[in-house]
């Protein structure tokens, strides 16, 4: 049996790189869809490349021809911003990220792709009372254009479902982990501020390692019968004090840690649905190892 051919839009992005690497390790033939080819040596193995933008009029069936699976991880936004990532161009933001996504889903279906996994976001839930947990069955009430676009993408993918074509949406929380070659991880600024003795505001949130997101993607691509179409993807609830306490331990930095945040007010995401399929994230042990590694890289 030949290896599955999986197309990954946004494969050179922060999360996309984890997905590509996991699929390569699992024996998939991978083709990256993006604006420009990946730099030499960016991935550990050989990948194909097809030029792609999220402009809907530029998306057609040949773009995804020959693929067994599609992972849609591409998203067009201002650098470093998802909520508020539309900047001064909300119409263009919606056109590219919603209309472009729908056009990609339709092209995949027409090309005979069997399954699409769409990277959605916890932002689809919108605000909730302090401490209330987030379940996939909850009504989605996004209060940002980002969340609204992601939810509309989920809904559009669901309407395309047929006997030979299925779509699954992953509502992913904040993602951490090492960045690609010559790129900076998301906590680099936080590390720098702490090590320089600058004031650190308290903040807490939910996080999941990029490799655990990739494991969820692979699981849901390869599992034959998936009854549910939406899955939460989250792992640990941490504040900046938790993260910087690892930095302090590794570096011996004498600066005081920020005050603890109110974690009880954070809306945790329940991932029972995904765990019942066998997904097991790395938890606090993986966070500790990763921050220690990032800290060591930061010092070199």
Phi and psi in degrees as GROMACS dihedral restraints (atoms count N, CA, C in turn):
[ dihedral_restraints ]
;  ai    aj    ak    al  type     phi  dphi    fc
    3     4     5     6     1   -72.9    20    10
    4     5     6     7     1   156.6    20    10
    6     7     8     9     1   -66.8    20    10
    7     8     9    10     1   143.0    20    10
    9    10    11    12     1   -65.4    20    10
   10    11    12    13     1   144.9    20    10
   12    13    14    15     1  -101.3    20    10
   13    14    15    16     1   115.8    20    10
   15    16    17    18     1  -116.1    20    10
   16    17    18    19     1   127.8    20    10
   18    19    20    21     1   -94.9    20    10
   19    20    21    22     1   135.7    20    10
   21    22    23    24     1  -127.4    20    10
   22    23    24    25     1   108.8    20    10
   24    25    26    27     1   -77.9    20    10
   25    26    27    28     1   141.4    20    10
   27    28    29    30     1    69.7    20    10
   28    29    30    31     1    27.4    20    10
   30    31    32    33     1   -67.0    20    10
   31    32    33    34     1   -20.1    20    10
   33    34    35    36     1   -93.0    20    10
   34    35    36    37     1     1.5    20    10
   36    37    38    39     1   -74.5    20    10
   37    38    39    40     1   175.6    20    10
   39    40    41    42     1   -57.8    20    10
   40    41    42    43     1   -52.2    20    10
   42    43    44    45     1   -77.1    20    10
   43    44    45    46     1   -38.6    20    10
   45    46    47    48     1   -57.4    20    10
   46    47    48    49     1   -35.3    20    10
   48    49    50    51     1   -63.6    20    10
   49    50    51    52     1   -40.0    20    10
   51    52    53    54     1   -61.3    20    10
   52    53    54    55     1   -40.6    20    10
   54    55    56    57     1   -65.6    20    10
   55    56    57    58     1   -46.9    20    10
   57    58    59    60     1   -58.9    20    10
   58    59    60    61     1   -45.8    20    10
   60    61    62    63     1   -62.8    20    10
   61    62    63    64     1   -40.5    20    10
   63    64    65    66     1   -64.9    20    10
   64    65    66    67     1   -38.9    20    10
   66    67    68    69     1   -70.6    20    10
   67    68    69    70     1   -39.8    20    10
   69    70    71    72     1   -60.1    20    10
   70    71    72    73     1   -44.4    20    10
   72    73    74    75     1   -63.2    20    10
   73    74    75    76     1   -28.0    20    10
   75    76    77    78     1   -87.6    20    10
   76    77    78    79     1     0.7    20    10
   78    79    80    81     1    93.3    20    10
   79    80    81    82     1     8.1    20    10
   81    82    83    84     1   -72.6    20    10
   82    83    84    85     1   147.8    20    10
   84    85    86    87     1   -84.6    20    10
   85    86    87    88     1   125.8    20    10
   87    88    89    90     1  -117.9    20    10
   88    89    90    91     1   133.3    20    10
   90    91    92    93     1  -119.4    20    10
   91    92    93    94     1   126.8    20    10
   93    94    95    96     1   -92.1    20    10
   94    95    96    97     1   132.5    20    10
   96    97    98    99     1  -103.5    20    10
   97    98    99   100     1   124.2    20    10
   99   100   101   102     1  -168.9    20    10
  100   101   102   103     1   177.3    20    10
  102   103   104   105     1   -72.2    20    10
  103   104   105   106     1   -32.0    20    10
  105   106   107   108     1  -143.7    20    10
  106   107   108   109     1   154.2    20    10
  108   109   110   111     1   -63.2    20    10
  109   110   111   112     1   151.0    20    10
  111   112   113   114     1   -64.2    20    10
  112   113   114   115     1   146.3    20    10
  114   115   116   117     1   -60.9    20    10
  115   116   117   118     1   155.2    20    10
  117   118   119   120     1   -56.3    20    10
  118   119   120   121     1   128.4    20    10
  120   121   122   123     1    79.9    20    10
  121   122   123   124     1     8.3    20    10
  123   124   125   126     1   -68.2    20    10
  124   125   126   127     1   -35.5    20    10
  126   127   128   129     1  -109.5    20    10
  127   128   129   130     1   160.1    20    10
  129   130   131   132     1   -77.4    20    10
  130   131   132   133     1   -14.8    20    10
  132   133   134   135     1  -137.3    20    10
  133   134   135   136     1  -177.3    20    10
  135   136   137   138     1   -82.3    20    10
  136   137   138   139     1   133.0    20    10
  138   139   140   141     1  -128.1    20    10
  139   140   141   142     1   152.8    20    10
  141   142   143   144     1   -83.0    20    10
  142   143   144   145     1   171.6    20    10
  144   145   146   147     1  -145.8    20    10
  145   146   147   148     1   136.0    20    10
  147   148   149   150     1  -132.3    20    10
  148   149   150   151     1   132.9    20    10
  150   151   152   153     1   -70.4    20    10
  151   152   153   154     1   135.8    20    10
  153   154   155   156     1  -154.2    20    10
  154   155   156   157     1   137.1    20    10
  156   157   158   159     1  -128.7    20    10
  157   158   159   160     1   167.3    20    10
  159   160   161   162     1   -87.5    20    10
  160   161   162   163     1     6.6    20    10
  162   163   164   165     1   -68.4    20    10
  163   164   165   166     1   118.7    20    10
  165   166   167   168     1   -59.2    20    10
  166   167   168   169     1   -33.4    20    10
  168   169   170   171     1   -70.9    20    10
  169   170   171   172     1   -12.3    20    10
  171   172   173   174     1   -98.1    20    10
  172   173   174   175     1     1.8    20    10
  174   175   176   177     1  -102.7    20    10
  175   176   177   178     1   126.4    20    10
  177   178   179   180     1  -142.4    20    10
  178   179   180   181     1   173.5    20    10
  180   181   182   183     1   -59.3    20    10
  181   182   183   184     1   -41.2    20    10
  183   184   185   186     1   -58.0    20    10
  184   185   186   187     1   -24.5    20    10
  186   187   188   189     1   -57.8    20    10
  187   188   189   190     1   -36.0    20    10
  189   190   191   192     1  -115.1    20    10
  190   191   192   193     1    11.7    20    10
  192   193   194   195     1   -61.7    20    10
  193   194   195   196     1   139.7    20    10
  195   196   197   198     1    86.5    20    10
  196   197   198   199     1    -0.9    20    10
  198   199   200   201     1   -88.1    20    10
  199   200   201   202     1   140.8    20    10
  201   202   203   204     1   -85.4    20    10
  202   203   204   205     1   -40.1    20    10
  204   205   206   207     1  -132.1    20    10
  205   206   207   208     1   155.5    20    10
  207   208   209   210     1  -132.0    20    10
  208   209   210   211     1   130.6    20    10
  210   211   212   213     1  -110.2    20    10
  211   212   213   214     1   119.6    20    10
  213   214   215   216     1  -101.6    20    10
  214   215   216   217     1    97.7    20    10
  216   217   218   219     1  -112.0    20    10
  217   218   219   220     1    -3.3    20    10
  219   220   221   222     1   -72.8    20    10
  220   221   222   223     1   144.2    20    10
  222   223   224   225     1  -155.1    20    10
  223   224   225   226     1   133.1    20    10
  225   226   227   228     1  -101.0    20    10
  226   227   228   229     1   117.9    20    10
  228   229   230   231     1  -157.6    20    10
  229   230   231   232     1   166.6    20    10
  231   232   233   234     1   -62.2    20    10
  232   233   234   235     1   143.1    20    10
  234   235   236   237     1   -53.6    20    10
  235   236   237   238     1   128.7    20    10
  237   238   239   240     1    78.0    20    10
  238   239   240   241     1     3.1    20    10
  240   241   242   243     1  -132.1    20    10
  241   242   243   244     1   130.2    20    10
  243   244   245   246     1  -107.1    20    10
  244   245   246   247     1   -66.5    20    10
  246   247   248   249     1   -64.6    20    10
  247   248   249   250     1   125.7    20    10
  249   250   251   252     1    80.2    20    10
  250   251   252   253     1     6.4    20    10
  252   253   254   255     1   -70.3    20    10
  253   254   255   256     1    -6.8    20    10
  255   256   257   258     1   -76.4    20    10
  256   257   258   259     1   -20.4    20    10
  258   259   260   261     1    56.2    20    10
  259   260   261   262     1  -128.1    20    10
  261   262   263   264     1   -96.1    20    10
  262   263   264   265     1    13.6    20    10
  264   265   266   267     1  -130.9    20    10
  265   266   267   268     1    64.8    20    10
  267   268   269   270     1   -63.5    20    10
  268   269   270   271     1   -33.5    20    10
  270   271   272   273     1   -66.7    20    10
  271   272   273   274     1   -43.4    20    10
  273   274   275   276     1   -66.8    20    10
  274   275   276   277     1   -37.7    20    10
  276   277   278   279     1   -59.5    20    10
  277   278   279   280     1   -46.7    20    10
  279   280   281   282     1   -67.9    20    10
  280   281   282   283     1   -41.5    20    10
  282   283   284   285     1   -61.3    20    10
  283   284   285   286     1   -48.5    20    10
  285   286   287   288     1   -70.9    20    10
  286   287   288   289     1   -46.4    20    10
  288   289   290   291     1   -85.5    20    10
  289   290   291   292     1   -22.4    20    10
  291   292   293   294     1  -103.7    20    10
  292   293   294   295     1   -60.7    20    10
  294   295   296   297     1   -61.7    20    10
  295   296   297   298     1   -39.2    20    10
  297   298   299   300     1   -64.9    20    10
  298   299   300   301     1   -40.3    20    10
  300   301   302   303     1   -64.7    20    10
  301   302   303   304     1   -44.3    20    10
  303   304   305   306     1   -62.2    20    10
  304   305   306   307     1   -41.4    20    10
  306   307   308   309     1   -62.9    20    10
  307   308   309   310     1   -38.1    20    10
  309   310   311   312     1   -67.1    20    10
  310   311   312   313     1   -42.4    20    10
  312   313   314   315     1   -60.7    20    10
  313   314   315   316     1   -44.5    20    10
  315   316   317   318     1   -64.9    20    10
  316   317   318   319     1   -39.9    20    10
  318   319   320   321     1   -64.5    20    10
  319   320   321   322     1   -40.2    20    10
  321   322   323   324     1   -62.3    20    10
  322   323   324   325     1   -44.5    20    10
  324   325   326   327     1   -62.6    20    10
  325   326   327   328     1   -44.5    20    10
  327   328   329   330     1   -65.4    20    10
  328   329   330   331     1   -29.7    20    10
  330   331   332   333     1   -83.6    20    10
  331   332   333   334     1    -5.5    20    10
  333   334   335   336     1    90.3    20    10
  334   335   336   337     1    13.6    20    10
  336   337   338   339     1   -62.2    20    10
  337   338   339   340     1   136.4    20    10
  339   340   341   342     1   -83.7    20    10
  340   341   342   343     1   -36.2    20    10
  342   343   344   345     1  -147.9    20    10
  343   344   345   346     1   141.2    20    10
  345   346   347   348     1  -116.3    20    10
  346   347   348   349     1   134.1    20    10
  348   349   350   351     1  -112.0    20    10
  349   350   351   352     1   121.7    20    10
  351   352   353   354     1  -106.9    20    10
  352   353   354   355     1   125.1    20    10
  354   355   356   357     1   -82.8    20    10
  355   356   357   358     1   101.8    20    10
  357   358   359   360     1   -95.0    20    10
  358   359   360   361     1  -156.1    20    10
  360   361   362   363     1  -150.3    20    10
  361   362   363   364     1   154.3    20    10
  363   364   365   366     1   -62.9    20    10
  364   365   366   367     1   -15.7    20    10
  366   367   368   369     1   -62.6    20    10
  367   368   369   370     1   -17.1    20    10
  369   370   371   372     1   -66.2    20    10
  370   371   372   373     1   -23.3    20    10
  372   373   374   375     1   -72.4    20    10
  373   374   375   376     1   -31.8    20    10
  375   376   377   378     1    73.3    20    10
  376   377   378   379     1  -174.0    20    10
  378   379   380   381     1   -67.6    20    10
  379   380   381   382     1   145.1    20    10
  381   382   383   384     1  -135.1    20    10
  382   383   384   385     1   161.0    20    10
  384   385   386   387     1   -57.1    20    10
  385   386   387   388     1   148.5    20    10
  387   388   389   390     1   -53.4    20    10
  388   389   390   391     1   129.2    20    10
  390   391   392   393     1    83.7    20    10
  391   392   393   394     1    -7.6    20    10
  393   394   395   396     1   -70.6    20    10
  394   395   396   397     1   133.8    20    10
  396   397   398   399     1   -79.2    20    10
  397   398   399   400     1   155.1    20    10
  399   400   401   402     1  -106.4    20    10
  400   401   402   403     1   121.4    20    10
  402   403   404   405     1  -116.6    20    10
  403   404   405   406     1   150.3    20    10
  405   406   407   408     1   -61.4    20    10
  406   407   408   409     1   -26.7    20    10
  408   409   410   411     1   -77.0    20    10
  409   410   411   412     1   -13.1    20    10
  411   412   413   414     1   -64.1    20    10
  412   413   414   415     1   149.1    20    10
  414   415   416   417     1   -65.0    20    10
  415   416   417   418     1   131.4    20    10
  417   418   419   420     1   -83.9    20    10
  418   419   420   421     1   129.3    20    10
  420   421   422   423     1  -135.8    20    10
  421   422   423   424     1    66.0    20    10
  423   424   425   426     1   -64.5    20    10
  424   425   426   427     1   141.1    20    10
  426   427   428   429     1  -114.2    20    10
  427   428   429   430     1    10.4    20    10
  429   430   431   432     1  -126.7    20    10
  430   431   432   433     1   156.8    20    10
  432   433   434   435     1   -62.2    20    10
  433   434   435   436     1   -36.9    20    10
  435   436   437   438     1   -56.3    20    10
  436   437   438   439     1   -52.0    20    10
  438   439   440   441     1   -64.1    20    10
  439   440   441   442     1   -38.0    20    10
  441   442   443   444     1   -64.9    20    10
  442   443   444   445     1   -41.4    20    10
  444   445   446   447     1   -66.4    20    10
  445   446   447   448     1   -42.9    20    10
  447   448   449   450     1   -62.7    20    10
  448   449   450   451     1   -43.9    20    10
  450   451   452   453     1   -64.0    20    10
  451   452   453   454     1   -43.4    20    10
  453   454   455   456     1   -63.3    20    10
  454   455   456   457     1   -34.6    20    10
  456   457   458   459     1   -64.5    20    10
  457   458   459   460     1   -43.8    20    10
  459   460   461   462     1   -56.1    20    10
  460   461   462   463     1   -48.1    20    10
  462   463   464   465     1   -65.2    20    10
  463   464   465   466     1   -40.0    20    10
  465   466   467   468     1   -64.7    20    10
  466   467   468   469     1   -42.2    20    10
  468   469   470   471     1   -63.2    20    10
  469   470   471   472     1   -39.2    20    10
  471   472   473   474     1   -62.6    20    10
  472   473   474   475     1   -37.5    20    10
  474   475   476   477     1   -69.1    20    10
  475   476   477   478     1   -18.2    20    10
  477   478   479   480     1   -87.5    20    10
  478   479   480   481     1    -4.7    20    10
  480   481   482   483     1   -62.2    20    10
  481   482   483   484     1   132.7    20    10
  483   484   485   486     1  -139.1    20    10
  484   485   486   487     1  -178.1    20    10
  486   487   488   489     1   -61.0    20    10
  487   488   489   490     1   -32.3    20    10
  489   490   491   492     1  -104.3    20    10
  490   491   492   493     1     3.7    20    10
  492   493   494   495     1  -143.5    20    10
  493   494   495   496     1   124.9    20    10
  495   496   497   498     1  -129.6    20    10
  496   497   498   499     1   151.7    20    10
  498   499   500   501     1  -130.5    20    10
  499   500   501   502     1   137.7    20    10
  501   502   503   504     1  -128.4    20    10
  502   503   504   505     1   134.2    20    10
  504   505   506   507     1  -109.1    20    10
  505   506   507   508     1   132.0    20    10
  507   508   509   510     1  -107.0    20    10
  508   509   510   511     1   117.7    20    10
  510   511   512   513     1   -88.4    20    10
  511   512   513   514     1    97.7    20    10
  513   514   515   516     1   -96.4    20    10
  514   515   516   517     1   138.5    20    10
  516   517   518   519     1   -85.5    20    10
  517   518   519   520     1  -165.5    20    10
  519   520   521   522     1   -60.5    20    10
  520   521   522   523     1   138.4    20    10
  522   523   524   525     1  -113.6    20    10
  523   524   525   526     1   133.1    20    10
  525   526   527   528     1  -122.9    20    10
  526   527   528   529     1   169.2    20    10
  528   529   530   531     1   139.7    20    10
  529   530   531   532     1   175.9    20    10
  531   532   533   534     1   -67.9    20    10
  532   533   534   535     1   144.2    20    10
  534   535   536   537     1   -84.3    20    10
  535   536   537   538     1   173.7    20    10
  537   538   539   540     1   -71.9    20    10
  538   539   540   541     1   175.3    20    10
  540   541   542   543     1   -53.0    20    10
  541   542   543   544     1   133.1    20    10
  543   544   545   546     1    63.8    20    10
  544   545   546   547     1    23.2    20    10
  546   547   548   549     1  -122.4    20    10
  547   548   549   550     1   161.3    20    10
  549   550   551   552     1  -108.0    20    10
  550   551   552   553     1   133.8    20    10
  552   553   554   555     1   -73.2    20    10
  553   554   555   556     1   163.8    20    10
  555   556   557   558     1   -71.5    20    10
  556   557   558   559     1   -17.1    20    10
  558   559   560   561     1   -99.9    20    10
  559   560   561   562     1     9.0    20    10
  561   562   563   564     1   -60.3    20    10
  562   563   564   565     1   -42.2    20    10
  564   565   566   567     1   -65.1    20    10
  565   566   567   568     1   -38.5    20    10
  567   568   569   570     1   -63.9    20    10
  568   569   570   571     1   -45.6    20    10
  570   571   572   573     1   -57.8    20    10
  571   572   573   574     1   -47.0    20    10
  573   574   575   576     1   -62.4    20    10
  574   575   576   577     1   -42.6    20    10
  576   577   578   579     1   -63.1    20    10
  577   578   579   580     1   -43.8    20    10
  579   580   581   582     1   -64.9    20    10
  580   581   582   583     1   -47.3    20    10
  582   583   584   585     1   -66.3    20    10
  583   584   585   586     1   -24.1    20    10
  585   586   587   588     1   -88.3    20    10
  586   587   588   589     1    -3.3    20    10
  588   589   590   591     1    81.0    20    10
  589   590   591   592     1    15.9    20    10
  591   592   593   594     1   -78.4    20    10
  592   593   594   595     1   159.1    20    10
  594   595   596   597     1   -66.9    20    10
  595   596   597   598     1   137.2    20    10
  597   598   599   600     1  -116.8    20    10
  598   599   600   601     1   120.4    20    10
  600   601   602   603     1   -70.6    20    10
  601   602   603   604     1   143.7    20    10
  603   604   605   606     1   -73.1    20    10
  604   605   606   607     1   142.4    20    10
  606   607   608   609     1  -162.9    20    10
  607   608   609   610     1   143.2    20    10
  609   610   611   612     1  -132.4    20    10
  610   611   612   613     1   157.3    20    10
  612   613   614   615     1  -173.4    20    10
  613   614   615   616     1   173.8    20    10
  615   616   617   618     1   -94.6    20    10
  616   617   618   619     1   145.0    20    10
  618   619   620   621     1  -138.5    20    10
  619   620   621   622     1   156.6    20    10
  621   622   623   624     1  -145.5    20    10
  622   623   624   625     1   140.2    20    10
  624   625   626   627     1   -70.5    20    10
  625   626   627   628     1   144.7    20    10
  627   628   629   630     1   -57.5    20    10
  628   629   630   631     1   -34.2    20    10
  630   631   632   633     1   -67.6    20    10
  631   632   633   634     1   -30.0    20    10
  633   634   635   636     1   -74.8    20    10
  634   635   636   637     1   -34.3    20    10
  636   637   638   639     1   -61.5    20    10
  637   638   639   640     1   -45.7    20    10
  639   640   641   642     1   -61.7    20    10
  640   641   642   643     1   -38.0    20    10
  642   643   644   645     1   -64.5    20    10
  643   644   645   646     1   -37.9    20    10
  645   646   647   648     1   -65.7    20    10
  646   647   648   649     1   -42.0    20    10
  648   649   650   651     1   -60.4    20    10
  649   650   651   652     1   -49.2    20    10
  651   652   653   654     1   -61.0    20    10
  652   653   654   655     1   -43.9    20    10
  654   655   656   657     1   -56.9    20    10
  655   656   657   658     1   -44.6    20    10
  657   658   659   660     1   -81.9    20    10
  658   659   660   661     1   -17.1    20    10
  660   661   662   663     1   -75.2    20    10
  661   662   663   664     1   -41.8    20    10
  663   664   665   666     1   -91.1    20    10
  664   665   666   667     1   -19.5    20    10
  666   667   668   669     1   -72.9    20    10
  667   668   669   670     1   128.0    20    10
  669   670   671   672     1   -64.7    20    10
  670   671   672   673     1   -53.7    20    10
  672   673   674   675     1  -113.3    20    10
  673   674   675   676     1   108.8    20    10
  675   676   677   678     1  -117.6    20    10
  676   677   678   679     1   112.9    20    10
  678   679   680   681     1   -75.7    20    10
  679   680   681   682     1   -32.2    20    10
  681   682   683   684     1   -97.2    20    10
  682   683   684   685     1   154.1    20    10
  684   685   686   687     1  -111.3    20    10
  685   686   687   688     1    -9.6    20    10
  687   688   689   690     1  -132.8    20    10
  688   689   690   691     1   134.8    20    10
  690   691   692   693     1  -137.1    20    10
  691   692   693   694     1   133.7    20    10
  693   694   695   696     1   -74.5    20    10
  694   695   696   697     1   144.3    20    10
  696   697   698   699     1  -132.7    20    10
  697   698   699   700     1   102.3    20    10
  699   700   701   702     1  -152.7    20    10
  700   701   702   703     1   165.3    20    10
  702   703   704   705     1  -140.1    20    10
  703   704   705   706     1   -82.3    20    10
  705   706   707   708     1  -104.4    20    10
  706   707   708   709     1   150.1    20    10
  708   709   710   711     1  -105.9    20    10
  709   710   711   712     1   115.8    20    10
  711   712   713   714     1  -136.6    20    10
  712   713   714   715     1   157.5    20    10
  714   715   716   717     1  -116.8    20    10
  715   716   717   718     1   176.6    20    10
  717   718   719   720     1   -64.5    20    10
  718   719   720   721     1   -28.5    20    10
  720   721   722   723     1   -63.4    20    10
  721   722   723   724     1   -42.2    20    10
  723   724   725   726     1   -58.9    20    10
  724   725   726   727     1   -46.4    20    10
  726   727   728   729     1   -66.5    20    10
  727   728   729   730     1   -46.9    20    10
  729   730   731   732     1   -74.4    20    10
  730   731   732   733     1   -20.3    20    10
  732   733   734   735     1   -65.4    20    10
  733   734   735   736     1   -31.1    20    10
  735   736   737   738     1   -70.8    20    10
  736   737   738   739     1   -42.8    20    10
  738   739   740   741     1   -59.1    20    10
  739   740   741   742     1   -44.1    20    10
  741   742   743   744     1   -60.8    20    10
  742   743   744   745     1   -43.0    20    10
  744   745   746   747     1   -65.0    20    10
  745   746   747   748     1   -42.1    20    10
  747   748   749   750     1   -72.9    20    10
  748   749   750   751     1   -39.5    20    10
  750   751   752   753     1   -95.4    20    10
  751   752   753   754     1   -19.8    20    10
  753   754   755   756     1    73.6    20    10
  754   755   756   757     1    18.9    20    10
  756   757   758   759     1   -60.7    20    10
  757   758   759   760     1   133.4    20    10
  759   760   761   762     1   -84.6    20    10
  760   761   762   763     1    -7.0    20    10
  762   763   764   765     1   -68.6    20    10
  763   764   765   766     1   146.4    20    10
  765   766   767   768     1   -67.9    20    10
  766   767   768   769     1   150.5    20    10
  768   769   770   771     1   -80.2    20    10
  769   770   771   772     1   154.2    20    10
  771   772   773   774     1   -65.2    20    10
  772   773   774   775     1   161.9    20    10
  774   775   776   777     1   -66.6    20    10
  775   776   777   778     1   150.9    20    10
  777   778   779   780     1   -63.1    20    10
  778   779   780   781     1   144.9    20    10
  780   781   782   783     1   -87.8    20    10
  781   782   783   784     1   167.1    20    10
  783   784   785   786     1   -84.4    20    10
  784   785   786   787     1    87.9    20    10
  786   787   788   789     1   -68.3    20    10
  787   788   789   790     1   -25.4    20    10
  789   790   791   792     1   -64.2    20    10
  790   791   792   793     1   -20.7    20    10
  792   793   794   795     1   -84.9    20    10
  793   794   795   796     1   -12.5    20    10
  795   796   797   798     1   -76.4    20    10
  796   797   798   799     1   143.8    20    10
  798   799   800   801     1   -88.7    20    10
  799   800   801   802     1   101.0    20    10
  801   802   803   804     1   -69.5    20    10
  802   803   804   805     1   149.9    20    10
  804   805   806   807     1   -99.4    20    10
  805   806   807   808     1   125.0    20    10
  807   808   809   810     1   -80.9    20    10
  808   809   810   811     1   130.3    20    10
  810   811   812   813     1  -117.9    20    10
  811   812   813   814     1    24.3    20    10
  813   814   815   816     1   -55.6    20    10
  814   815   816   817     1   -39.2    20    10
  816   817   818   819     1   -60.2    20    10
  817   818   819   820     1   -42.4    20    10
  819   820   821   822     1   -75.3    20    10
  820   821   822   823     1   -38.4    20    10
  822   823   824   825     1   -65.9    20    10
  823   824   825   826     1   -29.9    20    10
  825   826   827   828     1   -65.1    20    10
  826   827   828   829     1   -19.5    20    10
  828   829   830   831     1   -89.4    20    10
  829   830   831   832     1    -1.9    20    10
  831   832   833   834     1   108.7    20    10
  832   833   834   835     1     2.3    20    10
  834   835   836   837     1   -74.9    20    10
  835   836   837   838     1   131.2    20    10
  837   838   839   840     1  -134.3    20    10
  838   839   840   841     1   105.2    20    10
  840   841   842   843     1   -74.3    20    10
  841   842   843   844     1   168.2    20    10
  843   844   845   846     1   -81.2    20    10
  844   845   846   847     1   -14.0    20    10
  846   847   848   849     1    65.1    20    10
  847   848   849   850     1  -159.0    20    10
  849   850   851   852     1   -66.8    20    10
  850   851   852   853     1   -29.0    20    10
  852   853   854   855     1   -63.0    20    10
  853   854   855   856     1   -41.8    20    10
  855   856   857   858     1   -69.3    20    10
  856   857   858   859     1   -39.1    20    10
  858   859   860   861     1   -58.4    20    10
  859   860   861   862     1   -46.0    20    10
  861   862   863   864     1   -61.0    20    10
  862   863   864   865     1   -48.2    20    10
  864   865   866   867     1   -61.8    20    10
  865   866   867   868     1   -40.6    20    10
  867   868   869   870     1   -69.1    20    10
  868   869   870   871     1   -46.5    20    10
  870   871   872   873     1   -62.9    20    10
  871   872   873   874     1   -39.7    20    10
  873   874   875   876     1   -61.1    20    10
  874   875   876   877     1   -41.7    20    10
  876   877   878   879     1   -66.9    20    10
  877   878   879   880     1   -43.8    20    10
  879   880   881   882     1   -62.2    20    10
  880   881   882   883     1   -36.5    20    10
  882   883   884   885     1   -66.5    20    10
  883   884   885   886     1   -42.4    20    10
  885   886   887   888     1   -63.2    20    10
  886   887   888   889     1   -42.1    20    10
  888   889   890   891     1   -63.3    20    10
  889   890   891   892     1   -37.2    20    10
  891   892   893   894     1   -64.9    20    10
  892   893   894   895     1   -33.3    20    10
  894   895   896   897     1   -81.2    20    10
  895   896   897   898     1   -18.5    20    10
